[in-house]
Amino acid sequence: MPLIRSVSGLRATTTDGALSDEVVCRHIRAFAQMQPNGALAVGYDGRRGGQEIAELVADQLARCGRNVLELGCVPTPTVQLVVERNRLAGGVVVTASHNDAEWNGLKFLDADGVFLLPERAAMLWQQSDRASAPASGVSGTRTQHSDPIGEHIAALEQVEFIAQRRASGAFEGMRITLDAVNASGSRALPALMEWLGAQPIAVFCDGSGNFPHPPEPLPAHLTELQRKTAEHHATVGAALDPDGDRLVLVHGSGQPVSEEKTIVLATESVLRFLGGGVVVVNASTTSEVEHIAQRYGAQVLRSAVGEVNVVTLMRSSGAVVGGEGSGGVILPACHYGRDALVGIALVLALRSQLSDTEWDERLLAAPLVMHKRTLRWNGNFAAVKEELGAAFPDASEVWTGDGIRFRWSDRWLHIRSSNTEPILRLIAESPTADTTVDLLDRAETLLRGYAD
């Protein structure tokens, strides 16, 4: 499998040698050259083999004369928060996010704790493909962070309305089942629940790095969490991907909840406490966010898919909350990064304000029907945009800032190339399943003709 490089970092398979030591080293040396003076943080998501790659990363950075702050096995948002709050020069996370166990990769953070902007990422790829830079004559230091999870939780304590709800005892008595896919959230999630005053019930939190099911937190992969949530009459179940930037929920009955609900609930939580503001989500996120925003007189802006794109628009617009429908929540009051720990804290803060009936409605009601498909694709997607436009001439708005997105008054269709896999992602949403499926069928039929 070839290297996949994008605004989401670098990913490759480890079983076929695609992610070789040589590949890792030349990218790390290039990154060390690019970043301003200062220490660089290194963490890994806990999947098998990640610790060894993190050791290689830290060693290479030190050989390039960079001081290294090693965080160990921690969620990606923890690394982001440490970089941002300690004013480091950047960071590297060894992770393949939600990809399967045979994958691993590198995420690169700039000095603000945010992933590299597209132009910065392109510069990194170019420099890494040139002749390898020589190591520095002076070795940098390597220091272990004493408690990165503690620092992460301390940052949440500075979010006023979360701290207020905690001080009032609002989370006491809540039972939360936890599936961290035995990866980086295995210690962080239970620690957060205990800090809030809730009761954590670990399902897959042994920290072994052995994935007990496919690591992407989709409802089909969470059957054991669903069973345990119902068995323990839990308030809610919480599932993370391996690097802890995505949160997916399970209702107390054991019924799976759409991953899109995470950003909807988090948005309502923030707007309810703050009274309004700007919300930023990406172009593939559910329109339920607009429904919530209207309730609180807030404005919704949409960016291209990719955390760095969401963050860039959040900063320029002064957004109070944002994220992506895949389960990623960004709260600037804590830090600028998708963060499952932030997400579950916001969701539980909202739960503490709602009746049982209201809570059930928030999690289980489906005013809109969204379906997602993928299509293997190695062709030139830009070449078929014109054909797609001709296939949907009645759309009231066509946006080409990220693939192509068609919008009508009550429905939308978004088609784009994945940042992390050789596939096209097709996502549609409307008030009825028939309309949503029809949109996807029409698009897929056209695209398969070109794929063949």
N, C-alpha and C positions, 0 to 999 in steps of 0.2 A: 504494500500500500504506500503510495507517495506521501510526502509531507503535506499537511494541510495548514496553510498559514493565512491568517486573517486578523481582523480587529479583535478577535477572541483569543489570539495567541497562536501557538504552534501545537499541533497534535499529530501523532503517528502511532502505528502499531509497534508493539515491542516483540511480538512473537516471530516476526520476519526480519528483524534487524533494522527496520526503517528508522527507529529512534535510537540510533547508535550513540556511543559515547562521543564520537567525533562530531556528530550533528549537534548534540547538546553543548559541547565545549565551544564550538565556533559561534553559536548563537549567544552564549553567555559572554564570551570575550567581546563580541560586538556590542552587547548591551552595556558591559562595563565601560567601554569607551564612550558610549553615547551619554551616559548619565552625568549629572553635575556632581561636584564634590560632595562627599558625605557617605554615611553608611547605607548599606542595602539590606533589606530584609529577605529572608528565605523561609518558605514553609512548604508543606506537602499535604496532599489530601488523604493520605492513609492507605490508598490502594497498594496492593502488593508490588514491590519493586520501587515504589516512590521514595522511600527513605534513602536507598542507594543513589538514586538520581539526585536527590536533594544534597547529599554529601558531595557528589561530584560538582554540583552547581556552586556550593559554598567554597569548595576547594579552588575552583577556577576563578571565582571572584577574588578570593584572597591572593591568588597568584598574580592577579592583575592589579594588585595594590589596593583593593577595596576592602574596607572594614565591613564585616558581615554580622548582622543580628539574626541569629537562628531561632525560629519560633517552633520548630518541630511539626508535629501533626496537628494542624489547625484548619478551620474553614478558611477559604479564600477571603471572605469579608473580614476575618480577623487580621490577616496580613494587610489588607487595604487600610483598615482602621489604624493599625500600628504605624504604617508608613505616613498616613495623613496627620495623625495626632502627634507623632514624634518628629515630624519634619525631616524624615529621611530622604535620601536621594532617589528612592525607588524600591522595587521589590520584585522577586520572582516567586511564583507559586508553581510547584510541580503537581500538575493535575490534568486530567482529561475530562473534567467536569462530569457530565452524565454519560459519557461514552462507556462501552463495555470494558471488561477487565483486561482485555488484550491491548487496550489503548493507554497511552499516557502522553504527557505534553508539558508545555511551559506557558504560563501566563505572565506577562510582563507589565509591571506597574510603574507609572511615572511618579515624579516627586509629590504629586498631589494625591497619591493612593488610587488613582483611576487608571484603567487600561490605556495603553498608548493610543493616541489619536491616529486615524488612518495614515496620515502623512508620516508620522513618527514610526508607525509599524512598518511602512514601506521602506523607510530609511534603515531600520534594523535588518530587514530581510536582505537589502542590498549590501550592507556592510558585512553581514554574516556570510554572504556568498563570495566575497573577495578573499584574497590571501589572508590567512590567519594572522591576527595581530600578536606580536611577541608579548610574553608575560612581563609584568613590571619587575624592576630590579629590587623593589621593596615589597615584602609580603604584607598584606593587610591582616587585621586581627579578626578572630572569630569569637563571638560572645553569644551565650545562650540567654534568651529572654527568660526571666524568672517566672512569669505568669501571664502569657498573652491572653488566655481566656478571661482571666480576672480583669485585665485591662479592657477587654471588649464589654464585659458586663458593667464595669464602672462607667463606661461611656453611655450605656443605656440609662444608668441612674441619673445622668445629667439631662435626660429628656423629661421635661417638667411633668407632663401629664401622666407618663408612665410611673415616675417616682411618686406622684400623688396617689395614683391608684394602688400602688404597692403599699404605701404608708397607711392607707385606709383599710388594708386587709382584703382588698377586692378579689385577690387571686387565691385566697385561702379556701381550701376545700375542693378546688378544681383538680381533677385527675386527668393527666395528659399522657397518652400512650405515645411512645417515641420510636421511630424507625430512622436511624442514621445510616442505614445500609452498612453498618460496622466500619464506618470510615470517619472522616474528620469531625463530624458532629457528635461522636459517641460520648465524649466527655463534656463538650460545650452545652449540648441541649439539656442534659440532666442538671448541670450546674446552674443554668439559667432558670430552670423550673424551681429549683430549691431557693434561689435568690428571690424569685417572685413570691414564694410562699405556696406554690402549687405542688402537687404530688406527682413526681415523674414515675412512669411505668415503662421501663426499658423493654423494647421488643428486639431490635437489632442494633445494639449499642456496645458491642464488645471490643471495638477498636482494632480488630484483627486484620482488617482490610480484605477479608473474604466476603465478597458480595453474596448475600443469601438469596438474591433475586436480581433480575436485570436492574442496573443502578438508576435508570431514569425513573423518577417518582411518578409513574403513571398509574391510574387506578387498577389496571390489569396486573400490575406488579406488586400490589400492596395487599394481597389477600390475607396474609397473616396479621398485618396491622389492623385490618378491618375486623378480623375475628377477635383479636385481643381488645380492641376498642369497645366492641359490643359486650364482650365477656366481663370487662371491668366497669361497665356503665360509665365510661370516661366522658369527660366534658367534650373532648375532641381528640382525634389522633393527628399526629404531625409527622410527616415524612420529608426527608431531605435527600438531595443528590449527594454524591461523594464529597464534593468540596463545599457544601453548605451554603450555596447562594440561592437555592430554590427551595420553596416550601409548598407542600401539597397537603391538604387536610382530609380527614375522615370524620364523618358525623358520628355522634355518640351511639347511634344505632348500628354502626358498622358500615353504613352506606358511604361509598366513595363520593367525594366532592370534586367537581371540576377544578383542575389546576388554575383556571382563569379566575375562580372565586377568591384566590388569595389576594390579588391586587385590588379587587373590588372591596373586600372586607377591610384591608389595610387602608385604602383610600377613605372609606367611610369613617374609620376610627380616627384618622388624623383630622378630617374635616369636621367631624362631630365635636372634637375637643378644641380645635382652633377657630372654627366658625367659617371657614372658607379659604380661598387661595387658588393658586395655579397647580394643576396636576399634569404630569407628563407621562405618557405611555407610548409604546411603540405602535407601528402601523398594523401589527397582527394581534393586538390586544382587544378583548371583548368590548363592545359598546355599552355594556352594563356600567362601565366606569363613567360614561357620560350621563347615564341615568342617575347615578349617585351624585355626581357633581351638580346636576341641575337642582337636586333636592337641597343642596347647601349653597347655591348661588356661586359655585366655583367654575373655573374655566379649564377645559382639557385641551392640551396640545399634543400632537403626535410626531414622533421622530422615526427615523429608520431603525430597523432591528439592530440590536447590539448595545450592550450596556454603555459603552463610551458615547454612543450617539444619544441615548436617553439622558445621560449625565450632562452632556454638553448643552442640550436644550434646557434641562432643569436649571443649570447655572445661569444661563442667559435670561431666563424668564422668571427667576426667583421662585421656583416651584417649592411647595411645602412637602410634597410626596410624589413619588413616581415609581416606575418599574416596568415589568413586562409580564404578559399573561401566562408565561411559562412557570410562574410561581415566584418571580423575583421582585422584591420590595426594596425601594431606596428611600431612606429617610435622612435628608440633609442635616437635621438636628443631631443625628448620631454620626454619620459619615456618608460620603458619596460612593456607595457601592451596594449592589444587590445583596441582601443579607437575610437569611432565613431566621436568625435569632431576633432581629428587628421585627421581621414579619410575624412570628408567633407572639411576640410581646404585644404588638398592635392588635392582633386578632383577639387575644385574651382580654385586652383592655376594652375592646368593643363588646365582647361577651359579657363583661361585668356590668355593662350599661343596659343590656337588653333583657326582656322577658324570655321565657322558654319558647313561647310562640314566635316572637320576633327573631330569635336566634335560629330556630328551625327554618323559618322563611328565608333568612339571609343565606343559609348554607345550601338549601335544597331547592328553592324556587328556580325555575329556568325560563325567564321571560324571553330569552333568545336561545337559538339552537346553533351551536358551533360544531363544525367538523374539520378535522385536519387530516391531510394525506401527504405522503411523500412519493416522489417519483425519481428513480435512479436516473442520473443525468450527467453526461460528460460533454454535452454539446455547448453551443454558443447561445445562451438564453437571450442575450440582447437581440439576436437576429429574429426571434419569434415574437418580440413585443408588438410589432406592427400588426401581425396576424391576430394576436390576442385582442388588441384594440378593436379590430374590425369585427371580432366575434361578439363584442359587448358594446354596440354603438349607443345603447340607450342609457348608459351610466351617466349620472349627473356630475360625477367628478372622477377624473383619471389622474392618478399620482404616480410618477415614475422615479421618485427619490430613492426607492429601494425595491428593485424588481418592478412590478406593476400592481397597483391597487385600484380597484373599481369600487365606487361607492354610489349607492342609491339612497333614497330617503329612509328605507327600513332594512337595508341589507348591504353587505360588502363582500368582496372577494380579493384576496391578496396572494400573489404568486411571486416567489423570490428564490434565489439560489441560497442554499445554506452557507453559513460562515464556517462550518465545522465538518461537513460531510459532503461527498459528491452527489448531492440530491437537490431536487427542487421541493420546496414546501408550498403546499396549496392549502389555504385556510379560508373558510367562508362562514358567514354568520347571518342569520335571518330569523324572523319570528317562527318559522315552521321548518321541520326536518325536510319536507319535500322540496322546498325552495332552496335550502342549503345544499342538499345533495345534487339538485339540478345544476346549480352554479359550478360545483366541483366536477360533475360529469362532463359538462360542456368544455371546461378548461382542460381536463385530463385527456379527453378524446383528441383535442387539437394537438396537445403536447406530445402524446404518444405517437402521433403521426410523424413528428419531427424526430423523436427519439429513435424510431425505427429506421 
